[in-house]
Structures are given as C-alpha cells and as structure tokens.
Amino acid sequence: MTSVEEPARPGERIRDAARTRAEILDVASQEFARAGFDGARVDEIAARTRTTKRMIYYYFGGKEQLFTAVLERAYGVIREAEQRLDVDHLDPVAAIRRLAELTFDHHEQHPDFIRLVSIENIHEAQHIAASGKLGKIGSPALDVIRRILASGQESGLFTADVDAVDLHAMISSFCFFRVSNRHTFGALFGRDLLDRAQRAHYRAMLGDMVIAYLTAERSG
C-alpha cells in the first residue's frame, strides 16, 4: 500500500469545478450587491472563497465577465420560477393574481437581486447588452401573461386591451420599488414597506391593482 493519493477522476474534476464556480458566484453576488460594480474587488471575492484571484480569472475571464455571470444567474432564478408557474387550471383573474404574487414573493426573498439590477441600471445595462445569454433569455412570464390576457378577454372578464410587456412592467415596478426604496420611503413617510404585519396587505393590494386595471371600463 502506498500513501500516494489516487488522482481525481474526470467526473470528480467536473463536479469540483462546478462547486468552485458556484461558490465564486455566491460570494461575488454578495460583494457586487454590497459594494456595487465599481466598489467590488476581485481580491476580496477570492479571499472569501477557497480559491485565488487567478482562478477566478481562469473561470470567468475578468471582473466584467464575473459580474455578467452574476447577473445571468440572478435573472435565471426568477425565469426558472416563472417557467414552473402552473396557472392553466385557474380562471384568468386568479391566474394573473398568482403571477403577480410570484413576482412579489421573489423580489422580497431576493433583495440582492434588486440591488444587482439597480447597479446594472446605473451602468445603463451594458453587461446585459453584452451578454448573449441574457439577450436571448426573454421572460417566460410574458408568455404566461399573454395566455392569461387572451383567456380573460375571450371570456369577457378583462375589458382592457393590455400589452403583456406593459402589464409585466406594472407588476414588476411595484414589487421592485417595495424592496429597492424601502429605506428612503420609510425615512420620508415613516412606513416600512417590508413590515411583516403589512405583507398580506401589500400582496393583496398588488393583485387588486392589477385586476382593477384589467377590468376597468375604457372610454373611446
């Protein structure tokens, strides 16, 4: 018997590489969300992971590419949730409310996603524009919204001729604002938008707002 360790098998190396990449992305997501793109340091990310700055560059190519990878994964989480959403068995009103609740819950549970998107907006979406993956990912929610809108209009429940992207923006804006502007809104108006005691109120209010818009009488 020898004390020489058996070399890692190809499958084990692949799993180790996947774990290392995932760990880097976990820490990088936290660091970019905390310090912004300009303030984040690859040295700090390396120090908080079981790897080196050189290895981070090996896996991702550089800070720009690492931030892009962080954004791709962050958007991928909500896209996967949207793809899993099953509302075909619901009536149009219940279905659109469920979709709104999904966005509400996701944004509340992923505050770093809100920070990362805010940071990317400061940089005028240059990383998203440069990402082949994000440029094609679209939003599964739009397909769901289109089906719900068509069903609601066909049944006569929805009176408004609404564009799916507009409705998606309406839902996202409330959910995003509630998390992104929590502190400034609280300082100005003395109300915490993430107060657990008010959560059910705001969640229902979002659904009510969307349904009211879709069922409102339109003139001319």
C-alpha positions in Angstrom: 0.0 0.0 0.0 1.3 3.5 -0.8 0.5 6.9 0.6 0.1 8.4 -2.9 -3.4 9.8 -3.4 -5.3 8.5 -6.3 -5.7 11.2 -9.0 -9.1 12.8 -9.3 -11.3 11.2 -12.0 -12.7 13.4 -14.8 -16.2 13.4 -13.3 -14.9 14.4 -9.9 -12.9 17.3 -11.5 -16.0 18.5 -13.3 -18.0 18.4 -10.1 -15.2 20.2 -8.2 -15.1 22.9 -10.9 -18.9 23.3 -10.8 -18.7 23.7 -7.0 -15.9 26.2 -7.2 -17.8 28.3 -9.8 -20.9 28.2 -7.7 -19.0 29.3 -4.6 -17.4 32.1 -6.5 -20.8 33.3 -7.9 -22.3 33.1 -4.4 -19.7 35.4 -2.9 -19.4 37.6 -5.9 -23.2 38.2 -5.8 -22.9 39.3 -2.2 -19.9 41.5 -2.9 -21.3 43.2 -6.0 -24.7 43.8 -4.3 -22.9 45.3 -1.2 -20.3 47.4 -3.0 -21.6 47.9 -6.5 -19.6 47.0 -9.6 -17.0 49.8 -9.2 -16.6 49.2 -5.5 -16.4 45.4 -5.6 -12.9 43.9 -5.5 -11.9 40.5 -7.1 -9.2 40.2 -4.3 -12.0 40.4 -1.7 -14.1 37.8 -3.5 -11.0 35.5 -3.8 -10.3 35.9 -0.1 -13.8 34.8 0.9 -13.7 31.7 -1.3 -11.5 28.7 -1.4 -9.8 29.8 -4.5 -7.5 32.6 -5.9 -7.8 35.7 -7.9 -6.0 33.9 -10.7 -8.5 31.0 -10.6 -11.4 33.5 -10.7 -10.0 35.0 -13.9 -9.5 31.4 -15.2 -13.2 30.6 -14.8 -14.7 33.9 -15.7 -12.1 36.0 -17.6 -12.3 39.2 -15.6 -14.4 41.4 -13.3 -16.7 42.4 -16.1 -17.4 38.8 -17.1 -17.8 37.8 -13.5 -20.5 40.5 -12.9 -22.2 39.4 -16.1 -22.2 35.8 -14.9 -23.7 37.0 -11.6 -26.5 38.8 -13.4 -27.2 35.8 -15.6 -27.6 33.6 -12.6 -29.7 36.1 -10.8 -32.1 36.5 -13.7 -32.1 32.8 -14.2 -33.6 32.2 -10.8 -36.7 34.2 -11.5 -37.0 32.9 -15.0 -37.0 29.3 -13.7 -39.7 30.2 -11.2 -41.8 31.7 -14.0 -41.3 28.6 -16.1 -42.5 26.4 -13.2 -45.6 28.5 -12.6 -48.8 26.5 -13.4 -51.9 28.7 -13.8 -53.6 27.0 -16.7 -56.1 25.4 -14.3 -57.1 28.8 -12.8 -59.6 31.4 -14.1 -57.9 34.5 -15.6 -58.4 36.7 -12.5 -56.9 34.1 -10.2 -54.1 33.3 -12.7 -52.9 36.9 -13.1 -53.1 37.4 -9.3 -50.9 34.3 -8.8 -48.4 35.6 -11.3 -48.2 38.9 -9.5 -47.8 37.1 -6.2 -44.9 35.1 -7.7 -43.0 38.4 -8.5 -43.9 39.9 -5.2 -42.5 36.9 -3.3 -39.4 36.5 -5.4 -38.4 40.2 -5.1 -38.9 40.2 -1.3 -36.9 37.0 -0.9 -34.0 38.1 -3.1 -33.0 41.6 -2.1 -29.6 41.1 -3.6 -31.3 40.7 -7.0 -32.9 44.1 -6.6 -29.5 45.7 -5.7 -27.8 44.0 -8.7 -30.5 45.2 -11.1 -30.2 48.7 -9.7 -26.5 48.6 -10.1 -26.8 47.4 -13.7 -29.2 50.3 -14.4 -26.6 52.7 -13.2 -24.3 51.2 -15.8 -27.1 51.5 -18.4 -27.5 47.7 -18.8 -24.1 47.4 -20.6 -23.4 44.0 -19.1 -26.9 42.7 -20.1 -26.5 44.1 -23.6 -23.1 42.3 -23.9 -24.5 39.0 -22.6 -25.5 36.6 -25.3 -27.4 34.6 -22.7 -29.4 37.5 -21.2 -30.1 39.0 -24.6 -32.0 35.8 -25.5 -33.5 34.8 -22.2 -36.6 36.9 -22.5 -39.2 36.4 -19.9 -41.3 33.2 -19.6 -43.7 35.4 -17.6 -44.6 37.2 -20.9 -45.8 34.0 -22.5 -47.9 33.3 -19.4 -49.3 36.8 -19.3 -50.3 36.7 -23.0 -52.2 33.4 -22.4 -54.0 34.8 -19.4 -54.9 38.1 -21.2 -56.2 36.2 -24.2 -58.3 33.9 -21.9 -59.6 36.9 -19.9 -60.6 38.9 -22.9 -62.2 35.9 -24.6 -64.3 35.2 -21.5 -65.2 38.9 -21.1 -63.6 39.2 -17.7 -60.9 41.6 -18.9 -62.2 44.7 -20.6 -58.8 46.3 -21.3 -56.7 45.8 -24.4 -53.4 45.4 -22.5 -49.9 44.8 -23.8 -48.2 41.9 -21.9 -44.9 43.9 -21.6 -46.8 46.9 -20.1 -48.5 44.6 -17.5 -45.2 42.9 -16.7 -43.7 46.4 -16.1 -46.7 47.3 -13.9 -46.3 44.3 -11.7 -42.5 44.4 -11.5 -42.4 48.1 -10.7 -44.5 47.8 -7.5 -42.5 44.7 -6.4 -39.2 46.3 -7.2 -40.0 49.6 -5.5 -41.2 48.0 -2.4 -37.7 46.5 -1.8 -35.4 49.0 -3.5 -37.0 52.1 -1.9 -37.7 50.6 1.5 -35.3 52.8 3.4 -35.9 56.1 1.6 -39.7 55.6 1.7 -39.5 54.8 5.4 -37.4 57.8 6.1 -39.8 60.1 4.2 -43.2 58.7 5.2 -42.5 56.7 8.4 -43.7 53.4 6.9 -41.7 50.2 6.3 -42.8 48.6 3.1 -41.4 45.3 4.3 -43.2 45.3 7.6 -44.2 41.7 8.1 -47.5 42.9 9.7 -48.4 44.7 6.4 -47.1 42.0 4.0 -50.5 40.4 3.3 -52.0 43.9 2.8 -49.4 44.9 0.1 -49.5 41.4 -1.6 -53.3 41.7 -1.9 -53.1 45.4 -2.9 -50.8 44.4 -5.9 -53.3 41.9 -7.1 -56.2 44.3 -6.6 -54.4 47.0 -8.6 -53.7 44.7 -11.5 -57.2 43.3 -11.6 -58.7 46.8 -11.4 -56.6 47.8 -14.4 -57.6 44.8 -16.4 -61.3 45.1 -15.7 -61.7 48.9 -15.8 -64.1 50.4 -18.3 -62.3 52.3 -21.1 -63.7 55.4 -22.8 -63.2 55.9 -26.5 
